[in-house]
Amino acid sequence: MMAPSESDSPRERIIEYLDQEVTGGRAFIKSHHIASKLDLSAKEIGMQIQSLEAHSSGFRIRRWGGDSNGTTWVIDRSPTDS
């Protein structure tokens, strides 16, 4: 698995990470898990994920839950990316 380049924007790094992680068509991922892998803050991940959720990114992203352990996102590959 290739590590995201540190020169990429946070958005590009997140898309690259999701592309690697969402291999079975669907994944449930916590913001703090992505943040630790990409050396970003969970808050920054949340803001970027919400932006990806609103714009076409090759993924369908929905907030699945949130609790004291952070936000969980359900991420599906868009049907056109199968």
VENURPE-V164923 format. One record per backbone hydrogen bond with DSSP energy under -0.5 kcal/mol. CO is the residue of the C=O (numbers start at 0). NH is the residue of the N-H. E is the energy in kcal/mol with one decimal. If there is no record, write none. Layout:
BEGIN
[[CO;NH;E] [CO;NH;E]]
END
This chain:
BEGIN
[[4;7;-1.1] [8;12;-2.6] [9;13;-2.4] [10;14;-2.5] [11;15;-2.4] [12;16;-2.3] [13;17;-3.0] [14;18;-2.5] [15;19;-1.5] [16;20;-2.2] [17;21;-2.9] [20;22;-1.7] [24;76;-1.8] [26;28;-0.6] [26;74;-3.1] [28;72;-2.9] [29;32;-0.6] [29;33;-1.9] [30;34;-2.7] [31;35;-2.0] [32;36;-1.6] [33;37;-2.1] [34;38;-1.0] [34;39;-2.0] [40;44;-2.2] [41;45;-2.5] [42;46;-2.2] [43;47;-2.4] [44;48;-3.1] [45;49;-2.2] [46;50;-1.6] [47;51;-2.5] [48;52;-2.6] [49;53;-1.5] [50;54;-1.2] [57;77;-2.3] [58;56;-0.5] [58;60;-0.6] [59;75;-2.8] [61;63;-0.5] [61;73;-2.8] [64;71;-3.3] [66;69;-2.3] [69;66;-1.6] [70;30;-2.2] [71;63;-2.7] [71;64;-1.7] [72;28;-2.5] [72;74;-0.6] [73;61;-2.3] [74;26;-2.1] [75;59;-3.3] [77;80;-2.4] [78;81;-1.2]]
END
